[in-house]
Amino acid sequence: MADSCNENEAVFSPPALMLGEIHWHILRASRLMYEKTVVETRGGASGLVVHQGYTEFGREVGRDEINWWVFKKERDIQELRERTSQALEASQKLKEASELLDKGKKPEAYGDLLQTLRRFAEDHAAEINTLHEYILWLAARDVLAPKILFTYRVWGSTRMGDREARFDPGERPNAKEVELLTEIVLGLTSSHGLPVSFKAEYEIGAEMWEQAYDEESANFTIPISRIVRRASAMAFDECAEYFELVRDSLRNILLDIEKFIEQRDFVNDDTFWRAFIEKVTRTPKAEPLLWDCKETLTMWRVDKEPERTSAKVTFCEDVASFANASGGVLVVGVTDKREVVGIGSGHELENRLKFASDVLAKHLDYPRDIFRLRQIVVQDKDGADKVCLVVVVAQACEPVGVNDGAGRYTYPVRRETGLTRVSRDEIFGPKRHMKSDNYDFLRELYQFVHKK
């Protein structure tokens, strides 16, 4: 990493350097995440990257680190919610204050710019410290966790690239690394090490050259004050954008936390599923795209091959067809006539549930869990308790395949005309912009249950 420019020494107050430490933890997590999730294949004499693939861990993370952390890694969702809310409040204040930097007195000398940024950091030391503590807390939980503040979902590739820097992601940063990253956060230096004053001078020079009529008029000198004013505007804009993106990242984390809590409560709420099944039995119309009812699973009743394997594949295709569409629910233990018959009791029930789970684990081709199995006790028409199986299937962000056990794969999708087998590419197209698996369809089921 290049040494920090001595001319910026005046900006390096303790609160300002704390910004560099925050960004160091974020970039370190980003670098380590890349190394763990992506495999690069290099070729040719140049040794350039010719192909990038995902590791097993990369497939688990998927295309959305925020969703991965909130839904799969976080051990205490309430603590994450509280700490993120505090960090969001601090980042909002920093964002608002940084936007006002360009509204004040315009710096006439470069030293004035440094002093303005130094005062900004010192005046908001409490908010910076709150963000610093949040980052350290995340890093202590997992070295990759700070990556949730630096994702493509929020930053995009260009703005991420603008804040990157080369350094060795060791246990802790050295002083020069912190100084350079402080300059990047405050907009004083680009990710390529170019000082903002150089960029300002180049930009003004290019504008003046375009306006020149001949070589003589093109021979000009740019006043230092003009360069400083342009550099100040550029630095203030970069600084404000940084805190805006951090703020937006924290908002996205909280949004995913709320979605996680909502979906967790729905999926685990036996009362909700009981009400859902009861409502389904009173609804005479055919199954919509979001649910299906089956009296039983054929694979539970067939012992001979190849019929048994075929029945397993059929069950998995029913589940995958929901995942490849909008998600949905398969209710087993309810007949086509909407009568509750259940799926058994005692050891028979336990064996059937374990069998269903094992079959899905074996035949579904997907790197992450996309289903939940729930046993729901519902009364039949005579008032007797019956156990139904509810298979809650997430909408997958990538195609879900079904392996028939002999190396052949199908890609079923649920449509109004029924289950249709299509190519993997046909499923991937509509999912191209999806970043994570989700159970968003549960909101529609909730409205169905409570609609009078």
Secondary structure as GFF3:
##gff-version 3
##sequence-region A 1 452
A	DSSP	three_ten_helix	6	11	.	.	.	ID=ss1
A	DSSP	alpha_helix	14	37	.	.	.	ID=ss2
A	DSSP	beta_strand	38	43	.	.	.	ID=ss3
A	DSSP	beta_strand	48	54	.	.	.	ID=ss4
A	DSSP	alpha_helix	56	61	.	.	.	ID=ss5
A	DSSP	alpha_helix	65	68	.	.	.	ID=ss6
A	DSSP	pi_helix	69	73	.	.	.	ID=ss7
A	DSSP	alpha_helix	77	99	.	.	.	ID=ss8
A	DSSP	three_ten_helix	101	103	.	.	.	ID=ss9
A	DSSP	alpha_helix	110	123	.	.	.	ID=ss10
A	DSSP	alpha_helix	125	141	.	.	.	ID=ss11
A	DSSP	three_ten_helix	145	149	.	.	.	ID=ss12
A	DSSP	alpha_helix	152	162	.	.	.	ID=ss13
A	DSSP	alpha_helix	175	186	.	.	.	ID=ss14
A	DSSP	alpha_helix	196	211	.	.	.	ID=ss15
A	DSSP	alpha_helix	224	267	.	.	.	ID=ss16
A	DSSP	alpha_helix	270	281	.	.	.	ID=ss17
A	DSSP	beta_strand	291	294	.	.	.	ID=ss18
A	DSSP	three_ten_helix	298	300	.	.	.	ID=ss19
A	DSSP	alpha_helix	307	323	.	.	.	ID=ss20
A	DSSP	beta_strand	328	332	.	.	.	ID=ss21
A	DSSP	alpha_helix	346	363	.	.	.	ID=ss22
A	DSSP	beta_strand	364	365	.	.	.	ID=ss23
A	DSSP	beta_strand	371	379	.	.	.	ID=ss24
A	DSSP	beta_strand	385	393	.	.	.	ID=ss25
A	DSSP	beta_strand	401	403	.	.	.	ID=ss26
A	DSSP	beta_strand	409	415	.	.	.	ID=ss27
A	DSSP	beta_strand	418	422	.	.	.	ID=ss28
A	DSSP	alpha_helix	424	431	.	.	.	ID=ss29
A	DSSP	alpha_helix	442	450	.	.	.	ID=ss30
###
